[in-house]
Amino acid sequence: MYSISEIERITGLRPSTLRYYEQEGILPHVKRGTSGRREYSDEVLEWLELVIALKDTGMSIDDIKAYTELIRQGDVSLDARKYFLLEHKAKVERSVAQTQFHLEKIIRKIAIYDVLMFKKMK
């Protein structure tokens, strides 16, 4: 079991974000110890890592909540969950391709500056 401060250290998520995720239903199954403090299991940590991946790849909180709802429905939603993630994967792949395209332009521009600076040194 992990404390909220340990989860913050591991994931980089602030305690206020963790409490918000719990309040919004994104973070289920957070137990409380005898002192009333939150205790996070390995399962919750693994789920948080997926939430971070989804958020960092552009998924909105509303969509993460929708995905969480699908999970709560159990096995009847397996197809819907897979489709949901396939759609997000396609969006991420488009974004990565666009970023790679822009990166290549930047690399070419830097190469031009290298040539110009080399000529100037002669």
N, C-alpha and C positions, 0 to 999 in steps of 0.2 A: 504494500500500500504506500501511496505517495501523499505527501501533504501538498497544499496549494502552492507553497513556496518551492517545493521540489519540482512540481509540474511547471511552474514558471521558469525555473532554471533549465529544465530539459527542453521545453517547447518554445520558450521566449514569449509565451502568452501571459499578459498581465492578469493578476487575480480578478480585476474588474471584468475583463473579457471572459474569463472562465465562468464567473457568476452570471454574466449576460447570456452566454451559451446555454448554461443550465436553465436559466429563466425562460429562454426562448424555445426550450425543448430540443436543442441541438445536441446537448450533452446529457444523455440519460444515465441512470444507474450510478449517480454519485452518492455514495454512502456517507454517513456521519458517524464519527467515533463517539465514545462515551462522553467526551467533553463537548460534543456538538460540532466539532471541526470536520470539514470535508476530508474524505479519504478517497483517493483515486486509485483504481485498480490498474493492472497491466492492460486489461481490455479497454478501459476508458482512455488510457494513454494511447493505445493503438488507434482508437477511434479519433482522438484529437489530432494525431498525425495525419490521418486522412482528411479531416476537416481543414487543416492547415494547407495541405496539398491542393484541395479543391479551391480554397479561398485564394491562395497564392497564384493559381492558374486562372483566376478571373471569375470564379463562380460566385454569384451573389449570395448573401445571407439567406434571402428568401428561397433561392434554389437549393441551398444546403438544407434548409428546413423542410422543403418538399421532399428531398431525397431521404432525409431522416424519417419522414412520415411513411414513405414507401417501405423502409426497413421495418418499421413498427408493424406493418401489415403482415409480415412474415413471408413464407415461401410463395404465397399467391402473387407476390409482386416481383418475383425474381426477373421475369422478362422485362418488366417496366424499369427495374433498377439497372439492368444491363443496358437497355436502350438509353436511359438517362445518362449513364456514364459514357456510352459510345458517342452520344451527341456532344457532350462536354469535351471528350477526347478530340473530336473533329475540330471543334472551336480552338482548342489549344494548339493542335497541329497547324491550323491556318495562322494563328498568331506567331508561332515559332518560325514558320516559313517567311512570314512578313518581316519579322525581326532579323532573320538571317539575311534576307535581301537587303535590308537597310544597313546591316553590319558590313556587308560586302562593299557597299557604296562608301562607307566611312573608311574601310581599309584601303580602297583604291585612292581616296583623297589623301590619306596619310602617305601612300607610296608616291604620289605626285609631289608632295612637300619634301619627301626624302630626296627625290631627283633634283628638285629646284635648289634645295639647300646644298647638295653635293656640288652642283654646277657653280653655285655662288662661292664655295670654298676654293675652287680652282683658280 
